[in-house]
Protein backbone atom coordinates (compact mmCIF):
# COMPACT_ATOMS: atom_id res chain seq x y z
CA UNK A 1 0.00 0.00 0.00
CA UNK A 2 1.33 3.44 -0.93
CA UNK A 3 1.14 6.12 1.73
CA UNK A 4 0.92 9.79 0.85
CA UNK A 5 4.02 11.80 1.61
CA UNK A 6 3.41 14.15 4.51
CA UNK A 7 4.37 17.80 4.16
CA UNK A 8 5.34 19.34 7.50
CA UNK A 9 4.17 22.91 8.01
CA UNK A 10 4.52 25.47 10.82
CA UNK A 11 1.65 27.94 11.24
CA UNK A 12 1.38 30.95 13.50
CA UNK A 13 -1.69 32.30 15.28
CA UNK A 14 -0.86 35.95 15.93
CA UNK A 15 -2.82 36.93 19.04
CA UNK A 16 -3.64 40.38 20.31
CA UNK A 17 -4.07 40.85 24.09
CA UNK A 18 -7.86 41.16 23.75
CA UNK A 19 -8.05 37.82 21.91
CA UNK A 20 -8.13 38.92 18.27
CA UNK A 21 -6.15 36.81 15.79
CA UNK A 22 -4.79 37.27 12.27
CA UNK A 23 -5.80 35.42 9.12
CA UNK A 24 -4.19 35.78 5.72
CA UNK A 25 -5.51 34.99 2.25
CA UNK A 26 -3.67 32.57 -0.01
CA UNK A 27 -2.17 34.41 -3.00
CA UNK A 28 -2.94 33.80 -6.65
CA UNK A 29 -1.02 30.85 -8.08
CA UNK A 30 -1.21 28.65 -4.99
CA UNK A 31 -3.72 25.83 -4.42
CA UNK A 32 -6.89 27.17 -2.79
CA UNK A 33 -6.03 30.73 -3.83
CA UNK A 34 -8.26 33.24 -2.05
CA UNK A 35 -8.93 30.96 0.91
CA UNK A 36 -8.09 32.31 4.36
CA UNK A 37 -5.58 30.61 6.64
CA UNK A 38 -3.13 31.13 9.47
CA UNK A 39 0.20 32.30 8.04
CA UNK A 40 3.16 29.96 7.90
CA UNK A 41 4.90 27.54 5.59
CA UNK A 42 6.82 24.34 4.99
CA UNK A 43 9.75 23.20 7.11
CA UNK A 44 13.04 23.13 5.28
CA UNK A 45 15.59 20.35 5.76
CA UNK A 46 17.04 20.43 9.27
CA UNK A 47 14.63 23.09 10.55
CA UNK A 48 12.59 22.84 13.72
CA UNK A 49 8.96 23.88 13.50
CA UNK A 50 9.69 27.02 15.52
CA UNK A 51 12.63 27.97 13.29
CA UNK A 52 10.44 27.49 10.22
CA UNK A 53 7.68 29.60 11.74
CA UNK A 54 10.04 32.50 12.44
CA UNK A 55 11.57 32.32 8.96
CA UNK A 56 8.23 32.07 7.16
CA UNK A 57 6.56 34.92 9.05
CA UNK A 58 9.56 37.14 8.38
CA UNK A 59 9.53 36.27 4.68
CA UNK A 60 5.74 36.48 4.28
CA UNK A 61 4.93 39.53 6.35
CA UNK A 62 8.17 41.10 7.57
CA UNK A 63 7.75 40.52 11.30
CA UNK A 64 10.20 39.07 13.82
CA UNK A 65 8.55 36.61 16.21
CA UNK A 66 9.75 37.14 19.79
CA UNK A 67 7.31 34.95 21.77
CA UNK A 68 5.63 31.77 20.51
CA UNK A 69 4.41 28.63 22.26
CA UNK A 70 3.42 25.28 20.67
CA UNK A 71 -0.30 24.62 20.59
CA UNK A 72 -2.09 22.09 18.35
CA UNK A 73 -1.08 19.67 15.60
CA UNK A 74 -3.52 19.08 12.76
CA UNK A 75 -3.08 16.51 9.96
CA UNK A 76 -5.21 17.08 6.89
CA UNK A 77 -5.36 15.44 3.47
CA UNK A 78 -6.08 17.68 0.49
CA UNK A 79 -6.45 16.42 -3.09
CA UNK A 80 -2.91 17.66 -3.79
CA UNK A 81 -1.13 16.86 -0.50
CA UNK A 82 -1.27 15.59 3.06
CA UNK A 83 -0.06 18.22 5.50
CA UNK A 84 0.88 18.05 9.17
CA UNK A 85 0.54 21.50 10.66
CA UNK A 86 2.18 22.48 13.94
CA UNK A 87 0.33 25.53 15.21
CA UNK A 88 1.98 28.05 17.50
CA UNK A 89 0.36 30.78 19.57
CA UNK A 90 2.37 33.90 18.73
CA UNK A 91 1.96 36.52 21.46
CA UNK A 92 4.77 38.97 20.69
CA UNK A 93 6.51 40.15 17.54
CA UNK A 94 8.40 43.14 16.18
CA UNK A 95 7.08 45.06 13.20
CA UNK A 96 3.67 45.29 11.56
CA UNK A 97 2.44 42.61 9.12
CA UNK A 98 3.05 43.58 5.51
CA UNK A 99 1.80 41.70 2.44
CA UNK A 100 5.09 40.54 0.91
CA UNK A 101 3.43 37.87 -1.29
CA UNK A 102 0.32 39.70 -2.52
CA UNK A 103 -1.93 38.29 0.20
CA UNK A 104 -4.45 40.17 2.32
CA UNK A 105 -4.59 40.17 6.12
CA UNK A 106 -7.59 40.52 8.43
CA UNK A 107 -7.82 40.62 12.22
CA UNK A 108 -10.62 38.42 13.46
CA UNK A 109 -12.59 37.78 16.67
CA UNK A 110 -13.23 34.19 17.86
CA UNK A 111 -16.76 33.15 16.94
CA UNK A 112 -17.34 36.22 14.74
CA UNK A 113 -15.42 35.74 11.49
CA UNK A 114 -16.05 38.23 8.70
CA UNK A 115 -13.91 36.60 6.00
CA UNK A 116 -14.44 33.42 3.97
CA UNK A 117 -13.83 30.80 2.75
CA UNK A 118 -11.53 29.31 5.39
CA UNK A 119 -8.89 26.77 4.33
CA UNK A 120 -10.31 23.40 5.50
CA UNK A 121 -7.31 22.42 7.63
CA UNK A 122 -7.70 25.61 9.64
CA UNK A 123 -11.39 25.25 10.43
CA UNK A 124 -11.01 23.08 13.57
CA UNK A 125 -8.40 25.48 14.93
CA UNK A 126 -10.93 28.29 15.05
CA UNK A 127 -13.00 26.31 17.53
CA UNK A 128 -10.07 25.93 19.89
CA UNK A 129 -9.52 29.69 19.86
CA UNK A 130 -12.96 30.15 21.45
CA UNK A 131 -11.86 28.29 24.59
CA UNK A 132 -10.76 30.39 27.59
CA UNK A 133 -7.24 30.20 29.10
CA UNK A 134 -8.74 29.24 32.49
CA UNK A 135 -11.55 26.68 32.78
CA UNK A 136 -13.53 26.69 36.04
CA UNK A 137 -14.84 23.52 37.68
CA UNK A 138 -17.58 23.87 40.30
CA UNK A 139 -16.93 23.42 44.02
CA UNK A 140 -20.33 23.08 45.71
CA UNK A 141 -19.23 19.91 47.47
CA UNK A 142 -16.41 21.75 49.24
CA UNK A 143 -18.05 25.11 49.91
CA UNK A 144 -21.67 24.00 50.29
CA UNK A 145 -24.27 24.67 47.61
CA UNK A 146 -25.51 28.04 48.92
CA UNK A 147 -22.03 29.45 49.48
CA UNK A 148 -20.81 28.21 46.11
CA UNK A 149 -23.84 29.63 44.27
CA UNK A 150 -23.13 33.00 45.87
CA UNK A 151 -19.55 32.84 44.60
CA UNK A 152 -20.80 31.72 41.21
CA UNK A 153 -22.95 34.84 41.02
CA UNK A 154 -19.88 36.95 41.82
CA UNK A 155 -17.81 35.25 39.14
CA UNK A 156 -20.60 35.55 36.57
CA UNK A 157 -20.90 39.26 37.29
CA UNK A 158 -17.14 39.58 36.78
CA UNK A 159 -17.19 37.84 33.40
CA UNK A 160 -17.01 34.05 33.92
CA UNK A 161 -17.86 32.51 30.54
CA UNK A 162 -17.08 28.78 30.92
CA UNK A 163 -18.00 26.36 33.71
CA UNK A 164 -17.87 22.59 34.18
CA UNK A 165 -20.45 21.48 36.76
CA UNK A 166 -18.63 18.62 38.47
CA UNK A 167 -20.25 17.45 41.73
CA UNK A 168 -19.64 13.69 42.12
CA UNK A 169 -20.98 13.66 45.70
CA UNK A 170 -24.54 14.44 44.53
CA UNK A 171 -27.15 11.83 43.67
CA UNK A 172 -28.70 12.14 40.19
CA UNK A 173 -31.81 14.01 41.36
CA UNK A 174 -29.79 16.55 43.38
CA UNK A 175 -27.33 17.03 40.53
CA UNK A 176 -30.17 17.67 38.08
CA UNK A 177 -31.67 20.24 40.44
CA UNK A 178 -28.34 22.03 40.83
CA UNK A 179 -27.69 21.88 37.08
CA UNK A 180 -31.08 23.45 36.36
CA UNK A 181 -30.34 26.27 38.80
CA UNK A 182 -26.84 26.88 37.46
CA UNK A 183 -27.93 26.88 33.82
CA UNK A 184 -30.60 29.50 34.51
CA UNK A 185 -28.10 31.79 36.25
CA UNK A 186 -25.34 31.26 33.72
CA UNK A 187 -27.51 31.92 30.69
CA UNK A 188 -28.33 35.40 31.93
CA UNK A 189 -24.62 36.20 31.71
CA UNK A 190 -23.75 34.35 28.50
CA UNK A 191 -21.72 31.72 30.36
CA UNK A 192 -21.40 28.27 28.82
CA UNK A 193 -22.08 25.36 31.19
CA UNK A 194 -20.84 21.81 30.58
CA UNK A 195 -22.28 19.02 32.70
CA UNK A 196 -19.99 16.31 34.01
CA UNK A 197 -20.39 12.69 32.99
CA UNK A 198 -24.10 12.75 32.07
CA UNK A 199 -24.67 13.01 28.34
CA UNK A 200 -28.40 12.37 28.51
CA UNK A 201 -28.93 15.08 31.13
CA UNK A 202 -26.86 17.58 29.14
CA UNK A 203 -29.03 16.85 26.12
CA UNK A 204 -32.27 17.05 28.11
CA UNK A 205 -31.43 20.35 29.82
CA UNK A 206 -29.87 21.95 26.76
CA UNK A 207 -26.47 22.39 28.42
CA UNK A 208 -23.63 23.72 26.30
CA UNK A 209 -21.73 20.46 26.45
CA UNK A 210 -20.38 17.67 28.59
CA UNK A 211 -17.08 16.84 30.29
CA UNK A 212 -16.43 13.08 30.41
CA UNK A 213 -14.04 11.04 32.53
CA UNK A 214 -11.82 8.91 30.31
CA UNK A 215 -13.43 5.68 31.49
CA UNK A 216 -16.80 6.87 30.18
CA UNK A 217 -15.35 8.34 27.00
CA UNK A 218 -13.78 4.93 26.30
CA UNK A 219 -17.24 3.33 26.08
CA UNK A 220 -18.29 5.60 23.20
CA UNK A 221 -17.88 4.65 19.56
CA UNK A 222 -18.10 8.26 18.41
CA UNK A 223 -18.91 11.77 19.54
CA UNK A 224 -22.36 11.98 21.17
CA UNK A 225 -25.05 13.59 19.03
CA UNK A 226 -26.54 16.86 20.16
CA UNK A 227 -23.48 17.84 22.22
CA UNK A 228 -21.97 21.20 21.28
CA UNK A 229 -18.78 21.15 23.40
CA UNK A 230 -17.07 17.92 24.47
CA UNK A 231 -14.20 17.63 26.94
CA UNK A 232 -12.39 14.58 28.32
CA UNK A 233 -10.47 14.21 31.59
CA UNK A 234 -7.30 12.23 30.86
CA UNK A 235 -4.16 11.12 32.69
CA UNK A 236 -1.99 9.59 29.98
CA UNK A 237 -1.45 9.27 26.22
CA UNK A 238 -3.84 6.34 25.90
CA UNK A 239 -6.66 8.40 27.36
CA UNK A 240 -5.78 11.36 25.15
CA UNK A 241 -6.06 8.98 22.19
CA UNK A 242 -9.59 8.14 23.35
CA UNK A 243 -10.42 11.85 23.39
CA UNK A 244 -9.10 12.16 19.84
CA UNK A 245 -11.06 9.12 18.65
CA UNK A 246 -14.42 10.51 19.78
CA UNK A 247 -13.71 14.02 18.51
CA UNK A 248 -13.26 15.88 21.79
CA UNK A 249 -12.89 19.65 21.65
CA UNK A 250 -10.37 19.73 24.51
CA UNK A 251 -8.86 17.57 27.25
CA UNK A 252 -7.73 18.04 30.85
CA UNK A 253 -4.45 16.46 31.95
CA UNK A 254 -3.36 16.03 35.55
CA UNK A 255 -2.78 16.15 38.22
CA UNK A 256 0.20 18.41 37.55
CA UNK A 257 0.84 19.29 41.20
CA UNK A 258 0.19 17.36 44.41
CA UNK A 259 -3.36 17.99 45.57
CA UNK A 260 -5.48 16.99 48.57
CA UNK A 261 -7.91 15.23 46.21
CA UNK A 262 -5.17 12.80 45.06
CA UNK A 263 -3.33 11.79 48.25
CA UNK A 264 -0.39 9.46 47.65
CA UNK A 265 -0.65 9.67 43.85
CA UNK A 266 2.48 11.07 42.18
CA UNK A 267 1.99 14.34 40.32
CA UNK A 268 2.92 14.67 36.65
CA UNK A 269 4.90 17.84 37.14
CA UNK A 270 5.44 20.23 34.26
CA UNK A 271 7.92 17.90 32.55
CA UNK A 272 5.36 15.10 32.54
CA UNK A 273 2.68 17.47 31.28
CA UNK A 274 4.95 18.66 28.45
CA UNK A 275 5.78 15.07 27.50
CA UNK A 276 2.07 14.44 26.92
CA UNK A 277 1.23 17.68 25.12
CA UNK A 278 4.31 17.28 22.92
CA UNK A 279 2.90 14.17 21.26
CA UNK A 280 0.93 16.33 18.84
CA UNK A 281 -2.78 16.36 19.66
CA UNK A 282 -5.39 18.16 17.52
CA UNK A 283 -7.22 19.74 20.47
CA UNK A 284 -6.30 22.15 23.29
CA UNK A 285 -5.09 20.61 26.55
CA UNK A 286 -5.53 22.11 30.00
CA UNK A 287 -3.32 21.46 33.02
CA UNK A 288 -5.28 20.56 36.16
CA UNK A 289 -4.23 19.99 39.75
CA UNK A 290 -3.33 22.90 42.05
CA UNK A 291 -3.55 25.47 39.25
CA UNK A 292 -3.99 29.23 39.65
CA UNK A 293 -4.15 32.05 37.11
CA UNK A 294 -0.41 32.51 37.63
CA UNK A 295 0.14 29.07 36.05
CA UNK A 296 -1.51 29.90 32.71
CA UNK A 297 1.69 31.14 31.09
CA UNK A 298 3.65 28.14 32.40
CA UNK A 299 1.06 25.74 31.01
CA UNK A 300 1.25 27.43 27.61
CA UNK A 301 5.06 27.30 27.52
CA UNK A 302 4.73 23.54 28.11
CA UNK A 303 2.34 23.09 25.17
CA UNK A 304 -0.97 23.54 26.99
CA UNK A 305 -3.87 25.85 26.27
CA UNK A 306 -4.17 27.00 29.86
CA UNK A 307 -5.32 25.69 33.25
CA UNK A 308 -8.43 24.10 34.74
CA UNK A 309 -9.23 25.20 38.27
CA UNK A 310 -11.37 23.77 41.05
CA UNK A 311 -10.75 25.40 44.43
CA UNK A 312 -8.68 28.27 43.03
CA UNK A 313 -11.52 29.29 40.72
CA UNK A 314 -13.61 30.20 43.74
CA UNK A 315 -11.04 31.35 46.27
CA UNK A 316 -10.23 34.19 43.88
CA UNK A 317 -13.84 35.30 43.58
For each residue, the residues with C-beta under 8 A, 3 or more apart:
1:
2:
3:
4: 77 81 82
5: 81 82
6: 75 82 83 84
7: 42 81 82 83 84
8: 42 43 49 83 84 86
9: 40 41 42 43 52 83 84 85 86
10: 40 41 43 49 50 52 53 56 85 86 88
11: 37 38 39 40 53 85 86 87 88 122
12: 38 39 40 53 56 57 65 68 87 88 90
13: 21 22 38 71 87 88 89 90 125 129
14: 21 22 39 90 93 97
15: 19 20 21 89 90 91
16: 19 20 21 107
17:
18:
19: 15 16 109 110 129
20: 15 16 107 108 109
21: 13 14 15 16 38 107 108 110 129
22: 13 14 38 39 97 105 106 107 108
23: 36 37 38 105 106 108 115 118
24: 36 37 38 39 60 61 103 104 105 106
25: 34 35 36 37 103 104 105 106 115
26: 30 31 32 33 34 35 36 37 103 119
27: 30 33 101 102 103
28: 33 34 102
29: 33
30: 26 27 33
31: 26 78 80 81
32: 26 35 78 119
33: 26 27 28 29 30
34: 25 26 28 117
35: 25 26 32 117 118 119
36: 23 24 25 26 106 115 116 117 118 119 122
37: 11 23 24 25 26 118 119 121 122
38: 11 12 13 21 22 23 24 87 122 125
39: 11 12 14 22 24 56 57 60 61
40: 9 10 11 12 52 53 56 57 85
41: 9 10 52 55 56 59 60
42: 7 8 9 52
43: 8 9 10 47 48 49 52
44: 47 52 55
45:
46:
47: 43 44 51 52 55
48: 43 51 52
49: 8 10 43 52 53 70 86 88
50: 10 53 54 68 70 88
51: 47 48 54 55
52: 9 10 40 41 42 43 44 47 48 49 55 56
53: 10 11 12 40 49 50 56 57 65 68 86 88 90
54: 50 51 57 58 64 65 68
55: 41 44 47 51 52 58 59
56: 10 12 39 40 41 52 53 59 60
57: 12 39 40 53 54 60 61 63 65 90 93
58: 54 55 61 62 63 64 65
59: 41 55 56 100
60: 24 39 41 56 57 100 101 103
61: 24 39 57 58 97 98 99 100 105
62: 58 95 96 97 98 100
63: 57 58 93 94 95 96 97
64: 54 58 93 94 95
65: 12 53 54 57 58 68 90 92 93
66: 92 93 94
67: 90 91 92 93
68: 12 50 53 54 65 88 89 90 91
69: 88 89 91 300 301 303
70: 49 50 86 87 88 277 278 303
71: 13 87 88 89 128 284 303 305
72: 87 125 128 281 282 283 284
73: 84 85 86 87 280 281 282
74: 84 85 87 121 122 124 125 282
75: 6 82 83 84 85 282
76: 82 83 85 120 121
77: 4 81 82 83
78: 31 32 81 82 83 120 121
79:
80: 31
81: 4 5 7 31 77 78
82: 4 5 6 7 75 76 77 78
83: 6 7 8 9 75 76 77 78 121
84: 6 7 8 9 73 74 75
85: 9 10 11 40 73 74 75 76 121
86: 8 9 10 11 49 53 70 73 280
87: 11 12 13 38 70 71 72 73 74 125
88: 10 11 12 13 49 50 53 68 69 70 71
89: 13 15 68 69 71 300
90: 12 13 14 15 53 57 65 67 68 93
91: 15 67 68 69
92: 65 66 67
93: 14 57 63 64 65 66 67 90
94: 63 64 66
95: 62 63 64 98
96: 62 63
97: 14 22 61 62 63 105
98: 61 62 95
99: 61 102 103 104 105
100: 59 60 61 62
101: 27 60
102: 27 28 99
103: 24 25 26 27 60 99
104: 24 25 99
105: 22 23 24 25 61 97 99
106: 22 23 24 25 36 114 115
107: 16 20 21 22
108: 20 21 22 23 112 113 114 115
109: 19 20 112 113
110: 19 21 126 129 130
111: 130
112: 108 109
113: 108 109 116 118 126
114: 106 108
115: 23 25 36 106 108 118
116: 36 113
117: 34 35 36
118: 23 35 36 37 113 115 122 123 126
119: 26 32 35 36 37 122 123
120: 76 78 123
121: 37 74 76 78 83 85 124
122: 11 36 37 38 74 118 119 125 126
123: 118 119 120 126 127
124: 74 121 127 128 282
125: 13 38 72 74 87 122 128 129
126: 110 113 118 122 123 129 130
127: 123 124 130 131 249
128: 71 72 124 125 131 249 250 283 284 305
129: 13 19 21 110 125 126
130: 110 111 126 127
131: 127 128 135 162 249 250 284 305 306
132: 135 161 162 306
133: 296 300 305 306 307
134: 293 296 306 307 308 309 313
135: 131 132 162 164 250 252 286 306 307 308 309
136: 155 160 162 163 164 308 309 313 314
137: 163 164 166 308 309 310 313
138: 148 152 163 164 165 166 167 182
139: 142 143 148 310 311 313 314
140: 143 144 145 148 149 167 170 178
141: 167 168 169 170
142: 139 148 311
143: 139 140 147 148 151 314
144: 140 147 148
145: 140 148 149 178
146: 149 150
147: 143 144 150 151
148: 138 139 140 142 143 144 145 151 152 314
149: 140 145 146 152 153 181 182 185
150: 146 147 153 154
151: 143 147 148 154 155 314 317
152: 138 148 149 155 156 160 163 182 185
153: 149 150 156 157 185
154: 150 151 157 158 317
155: 136 151 152 158 159 160 313 314 317
156: 152 153 159 160 185 186 188 189 191
157: 153 154 189
158: 154 155 317
159: 155 156
160: 136 152 155 156 163 189 191
161: 132 189 190 191 192
162: 131 132 135 136 191 192 194
163: 136 137 138 152 160 182 186 191 192 193 194
164: 135 136 137 138 193 194 195 196 211 231 308
165: 138 175 178 179 182 193 194 195 196
166: 137 138 196 197 211 310
167: 138 140 141 170 175 178 196
168: 141 196 197
169: 141
170: 140 141 167 174 175 178
171: 174 175
172: 175 176 198 201
173: 176 177
174: 170 171 177 178
175: 165 167 170 171 172 178 179 198 201
176: 172 173 179 180 201 205
177: 173 174 180 181
178: 140 145 165 167 170 174 175 181 182
179: 165 175 176 182 183 193 195 201 205 207
180: 176 177 183 184 205
181: 149 177 178 184 185
182: 138 149 152 163 165 178 179 185 186 193
183: 179 180 186 187 193 205 206 207
184: 180 181 187 188
185: 149 152 153 156 181 182 188 189
186: 156 163 182 183 189 191 192 193
187: 183 184 190 191
188: 156 184 185
189: 156 157 160 161 185 186
190: 161 187
191: 156 160 161 162 163 186 187
192: 161 162 163 186 208 209 229
193: 163 164 165 179 182 183 186 207 208
194: 162 163 164 165 202 207 208 209 210 211 229 231
195: 164 165 179 198 201 202 205 207 209 210 211
196: 164 165 166 167 168 210 211 212
197: 166 168 210 211 212 213 216
198: 172 175 195 201 202 210
199: 202 203 210 212 224 227
200: 203 204
201: 172 175 176 179 195 198 204 205 207
202: 194 195 198 199 205 207 209 210 227
203: 199 200 206 207 224 226 227
204: 200 201
205: 176 179 180 183 195 201 202
206: 183 203
207: 179 183 193 194 195 201 202 203 210
208: 192 193 194 228 229
209: 192 194 195 202 227 228 229 230 231 249
210: 194 195 196 197 198 199 202 207 224 227 229 230 231
211: 164 166 194 195 196 197 231 232 233 252
212: 196 197 199 216 217 220 230 231 232 233
213: 197 216 217 232 233
214: 217 218 232 233 234 235 239 242 243
215: 218 219
216: 197 212 213 219 220
217: 212 213 214 220 232 239 242 243 246 248
218: 214 215 239 242
219: 215 216
220: 212 216 217 223 224 246
221: 246
222: 246 247
223: 220 227 230 246 247 248
224: 199 203 210 220 227 230
225:
226: 203
227: 199 202 203 209 210 223 224 230
228: 208 209
229: 192 194 208 209 210 249
230: 209 210 212 223 224 227 246 247 248 249
231: 164 194 209 210 211 212 248 249 250 251 252
232: 211 212 213 214 217 239 240 242 243 246 248 250 251 252
233: 211 212 213 214 251 252 288
234: 214 239 240 242 243 251 252 253
235: 214 239 253 254
236: 239 240 276
237: 240 241 276 279
238: 241 242
239: 214 217 218 232 234 235 236 242 243 251
240: 232 234 236 237 243 244 251 253 276 279 281 285
241: 237 238 244 245
242: 214 217 218 232 234 238 239 245 246
243: 214 217 232 234 239 240 246 248 251 281 283
244: 240 241 247 248 281 282 283
245: 241 242
246: 217 220 221 222 223 230 232 242 243
247: 222 223 230 244
248: 217 223 230 231 232 243 244 251 283
249: 127 128 131 209 229 230 231 283 284
250: 128 131 135 231 232 283 284 285 286 305
251: 231 232 233 234 239 240 243 248 281 283 284 285 286
252: 135 211 231 232 233 234 285 286 287 288 308
253: 234 235 240 256 268 273 276 277 285 286 287 288 304
254: 235 268 273 287 288 289 308
255: 258 259 261 262 265 267 268 288 289 290
256: 253 267 268 269 270 272 273 287 288 289 290 291
257: 267 269 289 290 291
258: 255 262 267 289 290
259: 255 262 267 289 290
260: 263
261: 255 310
262: 255 258 259 265 267 289
263: 260
264:
265: 255 262
266:
267: 255 256 257 258 259 262 272 289
268: 253 254 255 256 271 272 273 276 289
269: 256 257 272 273
270: 256 273 274 298 302
271: 268 274 275
272: 256 267 268 269 275 276
273: 253 254 256 268 269 270 276 277 287 299 302 303 304
274: 270 271 277 278 302 303
275: 271 272 278 279
276: 236 237 240 253 268 272 273 279 285
277: 70 253 273 274 281 285 302 303 304
278: 70 274 275 303
279: 237 240 275 276
280: 73 86
281: 72 73 240 243 244 251 277 285
282: 72 73 74 75 124 244
283: 72 128 243 244 248 249 250 251
284: 71 72 128 131 249 250 251 304 305 306
285: 240 250 251 252 253 276 277 281 303 304 305
286: 135 250 251 252 253 299 304 305 306 307 308
287: 252 253 254 256 273 291 295 299 302 304 306 307 308
288: 233 252 253 254 255 256 291 307 308 309 310
289: 254 255 256 257 258 259 262 267 268
290: 255 256 257 258 259 312
291: 256 257 287 288 295 299 307 308 309 312
292: 295 307 309 312 316
293: 134 296 307 312 316
294: 297 298
295: 287 291 292 298 299 307
296: 133 134 293 299 300 306 307
297: 294 300 301
298: 270 294 295 301 302
299: 273 286 287 291 295 296 302 304 305 306 307
300: 69 89 133 296 297 303 304 305 306
301: 69 297 298
302: 270 273 274 277 287 298 299
303: 69 70 71 273 274 277 278 285 300
304: 253 273 277 284 285 286 287 299 300 307
305: 71 128 131 133 250 284 285 286 299 300
306: 131 132 133 134 135 284 286 287 296 299 300
307: 133 134 135 286 287 288 291 292 293 295 296 299 304
308: 134 135 136 137 164 252 254 286 287 288 291
309: 134 135 136 137 288 291 292 312 313
310: 137 139 166 261 288 313
311: 139 142 314 315
312: 290 291 292 293 309 315 316
313: 134 136 137 139 155 309 310 316 317
314: 136 139 143 148 151 155 311 317
315: 311 312
316: 292 293 312 313
317: 151 154 155 158 313 314
